[in-house]
Amino acid sequence: MAKKTKTPDPKTEALRRQSAFNAHAVGVTDPLFAGSDFFDARDLVQVKYEMLRRVRVDARPITESASAFGFSRPSFYQAQSAFDLAGLGGLLPKKPGPRRSHKLSAEVVTFLEQLLHADGSLRPAVLVEQVHERFGLRVHPRSIERALARPKKKHQ
């Protein structure tokens, strides 16, 4: 017997690509989202926005609203702060981890390039030690490889 393959929902796929898919949509119990064609509990930005609106416009208690939209109080405050700071875009989840090369500044990369210019046979493990001696930084050899492989304009 052939297996039936489930056709992915285009909206769900689009929300996932945009990091806006609410994986906890079943936790949204607010009446706005019950059986509505417009309100979609899978849309994380819409759910967070409506949670904030429920408190600000409808003057509902934070605990009640957060619970009805599937969030905790701390999550409500995080969403509120992000919205106040950046508007709707602030309600999208951020990728975890550093946003840029935070240890390998332009100064460090220039130093590494000078070392390699003087002796092209230096391996990343040796460069790690040189960076530690000169700048007091502990970096991974792969970080050095990536930094040296980046286009020049990114270091400026």
QUIHU-V202078 format. One line per field, one symbol per residue. ss: DSSP state (~ for helix, > for strand, _ for the rest). burial: # if it has 24 or more other ideal C-beta (glycine too) atoms within 12 Angstrom, else .. Layout:
BEGIN
ss=???
burial=???
END
This chain:
BEGIN
ss=_________~~~~~~~~___>___~~~___~~~_________>~~~~~~~~~~~~~_____~~~~~~~____~~~~~~~~~~~~~~~~~~~______________~~~~~~~~~~~~~_____~~~~~~~~~~~~_____~~~~~~~~~__~~~~_
burial=..............#....###..#..#.#.##.....#################......#..##.####...##..##.##.......##........#.##...##.###.#......#.#..##.##.....#.#...##..##........
END
